[in-house]
Amino acid sequence: GDTSCREDILQVLQYIDNNYETPLTVEQVSQRINMSPNYFSYLFKKEVGMNFLDYVTRYRIEQAKRLLSETTMQIQEIGIHVGIQDYKYFAKLFRKLTGKTPTDFRKEKIK
């Protein structure tokens, strides 16, 4: 029934938590829980309230915020560390989701 679906999604959230620095796709993750990509996408959105890739992106940016606040890692390195290889793309996503550039975000945190 429904609970097993939630279990599956919880398992996926855990998997994201452990693997967000690697490329994650709907195909790859749905395979892990033996679900069709389409059904997985539907279920994920129903359970989590946003689609899989949006969730992964937000999760990565949250991790990036943490690293910007708590470490002295280079900003380029942080992007790679959270699974976004392309620095420009990382900076763009970061700004889109936080309203600040990674550099500004760090400056404000360090004050």
N, C-alpha and C positions, 0 to 999 in steps of 0.2 A: 504493500500500500504506500501511502504518502511518506511514511517515516523512512522507508528505504531510499526514496528519492532524496530526502533531506540528508540522509547519511552520505549518499553519493556526492552531493554538493559540498557537504562539510569536508569530505575527503579531498575534493578538488581545492577547496579554500586552503586546506592544510598543505596541499601539494604546491600551490602558488606561493605560499609562505616560505616553503623550503627551496623553491626553484625559481624565484622571480628574477634572478640574475641571468637565467638562460632564456633562449627564445621559447615562448609559449604560444601554442596555437590551439584553436578549438579542436582541430583534427587529432592532435597529439593527446590532448587531455581527455577528450571524449573516448578515445581508444582505451585509455587506462582504466576507465570504468565501464568498458564494454557497452557504450551507448552510441547511437548514430549522432554524428555532428549536429544535424538539424534538431533532433530531440534534445540533445544536451544544451544547445543554445537556447532553446525555448525554456527548458527547465531552469537553467541558470538565471535567466532574466526573471522568470516567475519567482524564484526563491530569493534572489539577491537584489532584484530591483534595478539592475542595469546589465547591459550585455557584457559578455566575458572579457572582451578586449578593453572595454572602458574600465572595468573593474581592475584588470591587470595594470593598465596604465596608471590609474589612481593609486594603486598599491605601490607601484614603483616610485611614483612621485612622493608619496608619503615617506618611503624609505630614504629617498634622496634628501628630503627636508631634514630627516633625522641625522643623516650623515653630514649635511651642511652645518647643522647646529652643533654636533657633538665631536666632529673630527676635523683635522686640518687637511684632509684629502683634497687633491686638486679637483676642480669642478669637472674637468673632462673625465677623470678617473671615476668620479661618482656616477656619471652617466653610464659608463661601462659596467660599473659594479651593480647597478640596479637593472641591467639588461637592455639599456638603450645605447647601442654602439655609436650612433651618429650624434655627435655633439650638438650640431645645429638643431637637429630634431629634438633632442633632449631639452635644450634651452627653450625651444618653442613650446613644447608640451608643458614644461615647468611653468612658463609664464602664463599659458592659457589656463592652467588649473590653479595657480596661486595668485596671479595678478602681478607677480614680481619676477625679475630675472634671478637665476641662481645666485649671482654675485650680490645683488641687492638683498636677497633673502639672508644670505650669510652675514653681510655687514650689519643688518638689523639685529640678528641674533647675537652677534659678538659684542655689541655695545654694552 
